Amino acid sequence: MSRPPASLRCTSRRGSEAWIDRDVVIAGPAGKYPDITAEDYLYQRVDANFAEEK
């Protein structure tokens, strides 16, 4: 793979932002897991990833 020519290279910084609608309810099609809001799910994952190990 080679780099694109200088005339086609991006010269500005790129960035991305996550936009999350906290009130959206996430539900699986089979109903295997209870429904959860996007906000509650995010807090659950942050707690799981950054909880102190015991």
MARVO-744315 format. One record per residue: residue number from 1; x, y, z of N, C-alpha, C in turn. Coordinates in pm, whole numbers, padded with zeros to 5 digits. Example, Ala and Ser with C-alpha at 12.3 -4.5 7.8 and 13.67 -1.06 7.14 Angstrom:
<bases>
[base 1; [01319; -00569; 00780]; [01230; -00450; 00780]; [01320; -00330; 00780]]
[base 2; [01285; -00225; 00708]; [01367; -00106; 00714]; [01290; 00003; 00787]]
</bases>
This chain:
<bases>
[base 1; [00085; -00117; 00000]; [00000; 00000; 00000]; [00090; 00123; 00000]]
[base 2; [00053; 00223; -00075]; [00133; 00345; -00080]; [00049; 00465; -00036]]
[base 3; [00119; 00570; 00002]; [00051; 00693; 00044]; [-00006; 00765; -00078]]
[base 4; [-00119; 00834; -00058]; [-00173; 00912; -00170]; [-00082; 01031; -00200]]
[base 5; [-00090; 01085; -00319]; [-00008; 01201; -00352]; [-00038; 01318; -00258]]
[base 6; [00058; 01405; -00241]; [00043; 01518; -00148]; [-00081; 01601; -00178]]
[base 7; [-00119; 01612; -00303]; [-00235; 01694; -00339]; [-00366; 01634; -00286]]
[base 8; [-00367; 01505; -00253]; [-00488; 01440; -00204]; [-00487; 01416; -00053]]
[base 9; [-00377; 01449; 00013]; [-00368; 01425; 00157]; [-00446; 01529; 00236]]
[base 10; [-00504; 01485; 00343]; [-00577; 01575; 00433]; [-00478; 01657; 00514]]
[base 11; [-00498; 01788; 00518]; [-00405; 01873; 00592]; [-00463; 01925; 00723]]
[base 12; [-00591; 01905; 00745]; [-00651; 01953; 00870]; [-00664; 01838; 00969]]
[base 13; [-00678; 01875; 01098]; [-00697; 01774; 01201]; [-00837; 01715; 01190]]
[base 14; [-00844; 01587; 01218]; [-00974; 01522; 01219]; [-01009; 01488; 01364]]
[base 15; [-01135; 01483; 01391]; [-01181; 01443; 01523]; [-01319; 01383; 01512]]
[base 16; [-01358; 01316; 01615]; [-01493; 01260; 01614]; [-01557; 01283; 01751]]
[base 17; [-01686; 01291; 01750]; [-01762; 01309; 01872]; [-01873; 01206; 01876]]
[base 18; [-01898; 01156; 01993]; [-02010; 01063; 02009]; [-02131; 01142; 02055]]
[base 19; [-02240; 01126; 01984]; [-02366; 01189; 02022]; [-02459; 01078; 02068]]
[base 20; [-02503; 01087; 02191]; [-02583; 00979; 02248]; [-02714; 01036; 02301]]
[base 21; [-02823; 00978; 02259]; [-02954; 01014; 02312]; [-02976; 00928; 02436]]
[base 22; [-02956; 00988; 02552]; [-02959; 00914; 02678]; [-03093; 00850; 02710]]
[base 23; [-03200; 00902; 02651]; [-03334; 00851; 02682]; [-03377; 00733; 02595]]
[base 24; [-03296; 00698; 02497]; [-03332; 00586; 02409]; [-03331; 00457; 02490]]
[base 25; [-03433; 00375; 02467]; [-03440; 00246; 02535]; [-03382; 00139; 02442]]
[base 26; [-03287; 00065; 02496]; [-03223; -00042; 02420]; [-03292; -00173; 02458]]
[base 27; [-03342; -00242; 02356]; [-03412; -00368; 02380]; [-03372; -00469; 02273]]
[base 28; [-03340; -00588; 02316]; [-03306; -00693; 02222]; [-03431; -00752; 02159]]
[base 29; [-03420; -00807; 02038]; [-03538; -00860; 01969]; [-03599; -00982; 02038]]
[base 30; [-03518; -01061; 02108]; [-03570; -01184; 02169]; [-03618; -01162; 02312]]
[base 31; [-03592; -01045; 02369]; [-03633; -01019; 02507]; [-03552; -01098; 02608]]
[base 32; [-03434; -01143; 02569]; [-03348; -01223; 02658]; [-03299; -01141; 02777]]
[base 33; [-03274; -01012; 02754]; [-03225; -00924; 02859]; [-03328; -00814; 02883]]
[base 34; [-03331; -00759; 03005]; [-03427; -00651; 03032]; [-03391; -00525; 02953]]
[base 35; [-03492; -00447; 02920]; [-03470; -00319; 02852]; [-03388; -00227; 02942]]
[base 36; [-03308; -00138; 02879]; [-03224; -00046; 02954]; [-03211; 00082; 02872]]
[base 37; [-03202; 00197; 02939]; [-03180; 00322; 02865]; [-03033; 00331; 02827]]
[base 38; [-03004; 00409; 02726]; [-02866; 00428; 02683]; [-02783; 00487; 02797]]
[base 39; [-02840; 00580; 02872]; [-02768; 00641; 02984]; [-02732; 00536; 03089]]
[base 40; [-02827; 00454; 03128]; [-02800; 00351; 03228]; [-02696; 00250; 03178]]
[base 41; [-02704; 00216; 03051]; [-02607; 00123; 02994]; [-02466; 00182; 02999]]
[base 42; [-02452; 00309; 02963]; [-02321; 00373; 02966]; [-02264; 00376; 03107]]
[base 43; [-02347; 00413; 03204]; [-02300; 00414; 03343]; [-02261; 00273; 03388]]
[base 44; [-02337; 00173; 03348]; [-02308; 00035; 03384]; [-02171; -00006; 03328]]
[base 45; [-02144; 00029; 03203]; [-02016; -00009; 03141]; [-01899; 00068; 03202]]
[base 46; [-01917; 00196; 03230]; [-01810; 00274; 03293]; [-01778; 00216; 03430]]
[base 47; [-01882; 00186; 03508]; [-01860; 00127; 03640]; [-01786; -00006; 03629]]
[base 48; [-01822; -00088; 03533]; [-01758; -00219; 03516]; [-01612; -00204; 03475]]
[base 49; [-01581; -00105; 03394]; [-01445; -00088; 03345]; [-01353; -00017; 03442]]
[base 50; [-01409; 00067; 03528]; [-01324; 00147; 03615]; [-01345; 00120; 03763]]
[base 51; [-01418; 00016; 03796]; [-01438; -00020; 03937]; [-01306; -00071; 03994]]
[base 52; [-01285; -00044; 04121]; [-01163; -00093; 04186]; [-01170; -00245; 04196]]
[base 53; [-01056; -00306; 04169]; [-01050; -00452; 04181]; [-01043; -00489; 04328]]
[base 54; [-01117; -00593; 04363]; [-01117; -00635; 04504]; [-01041; -00763; 04522]]
</bases>
